[in-house]
Amino acid sequence: MRAYDPDRPDRESERRSVCLRKLDTLAWAVEGTFELGSAQVGIRTTSARVGAWIDDVLADHRLEAWTDATYSLVIAEDAPGRRGFHILYRGIAPLVRTTDLATVARAFLMEMELHALSERRDAIFLNAAVLGGPRGAALIPSSLTTLLGSRHRLAERWGLALPGAGWAAVDPETGDLVPVASGIGVPADAVEQLVGRPETSVPARCFVDDATPVEAVLFLERERPAAPVSRAAGLYRLASNCLNLPLVGGSGGMEGLGHVAGRADLRAVALGPLPGLVEEIGEAMAEPGRVRALT
Amino acid sequence: MAASRPQVRGDLVVVELDGEAVVYDERSGELHHLNPSATLIFGLLDGSATIRTLADDMSQAFGVPQEEMESQVRALVGQLRRLGLIEGKAEVG
């Protein structure tokens, strides 16, 4: 990565964006462009140290070309006034906001993997996030991650562990969520290279480290009340959000997702004002028989 | 005029859950969700029977007037054909 130049002549598209402007005024240290899958991804960070780490772990993907920042990584130590939070943004959407550097680093790497998932066939990859909760793991629309993050305290009161990634890997044989190796050549110890031993033994976000059954799948409905979701409708929606169905093929992909839809509790939650949405998700994720009102 | 004996394409991936089917057409990359009655009819489209024969059998099984059932089967077969999910088979003789 190279030093951030706010006056770079080709930064026109950033200048045109009013929404990005506030983010653009932060004290960015370095920026760079990387080719991941078929995408050219611009990354900037407030930390020269983290920039060097990104350069190292994504060395095989580095490009000389300029591109506007797709991802912005704010590191607390280098951004006074950010109240100690490390924040990963995609565009202007904060994906992860945490005080744990290992968590934001891991979330960043997971987000980089996203760009190459459609070229892989070692698992079923879904455009869905894994939410942890009292009853286990649930798949939720990735778009809910930012909404839940904006009410993270309420989510935590419901015992929810917010997603650490915007995608999920499913074992075609079992339908379980599974951890997968990097598809873009990131070393397995990449996070440790940045933070040494992790700051906490439990990450601040939900990551899949072992094979984990999907206890629930939550779908988002625009209209209230949300209609019940049949198992076949659930399978249809899961398959519609599969990133690599053509590669894993019908027998592998559809049967694997059929395991998920056939076993999990499928529910729809209606898009509506926060915090009602968080509470609806919290109730869906509560252990059976232990549903409680928190407000 | 020869009556067709509709047959579901053999290369489709069909997963059935609780009486409803999800069909994945690997050729087009499209997914289809069939409701219970469509799933039932879809499963009978094996190229062995004409639409009228299917409608006769189903009207007897479900106690629905033959004309009504034939209309429903024809509509569904037409829709499936437009989606490219079945291939027609002309009846000989």
Interface residues (C-beta under 8 A of the other chain):
Chain A: S230 R231 A232 A233 L235 Y236 A239 S240 L245 P246 G249 G250 S251 G253 M254 E255 L257 G258 A261 G262
Chain B: L12 V13 V15 E16 L17 D18 E20 A21 V22 Y24 E26 G29 L31 H32 H33 L34
